[in-house]
Amino acid sequence: MAKKTRIEDIDSEAVINSFRLDDTSIPPEARS
């Protein structure tokens, strides 16, 4: 795994990954 030195990077990836997992249940217009 790549080393992350910034907490912001880790949080951003976690949020993006969670959105990808829920992508089918979230309408495109609801995503910002």
C-alpha positions in Angstrom: 0.0 0.0 0.0 1.2 3.5 -0.8 2.1 5.5 2.3 -0.1 8.5 3.0 1.4 11.4 4.9 -1.7 13.6 5.0 -4.8 12.7 6.9 -6.8 14.7 4.3 -5.7 12.3 1.6 -6.8 9.3 3.6 -10.2 10.9 4.4 -10.7 11.9 0.7 -10.0 8.4 -0.5 -12.4 6.9 2.0 -15.2 9.3 1.0 -14.6 8.7 -2.7 -14.5 5.0 -2.2 -17.8 5.1 -0.2 -19.4 7.1 -3.0 -18.2 4.6 -5.5 -19.7 1.7 -3.5 -23.1 3.5 -3.2 -22.9 4.8 -6.8 -25.9 2.7 -8.0 -28.1 4.0 -5.1 -27.3 7.7 -5.5 -28.9 9.6 -8.4 -26.3 11.7 -10.4 -28.1 14.9 -9.6 -27.7 14.3 -5.9 -23.9 14.0 -6.1 -22.0 17.3 -5.7 
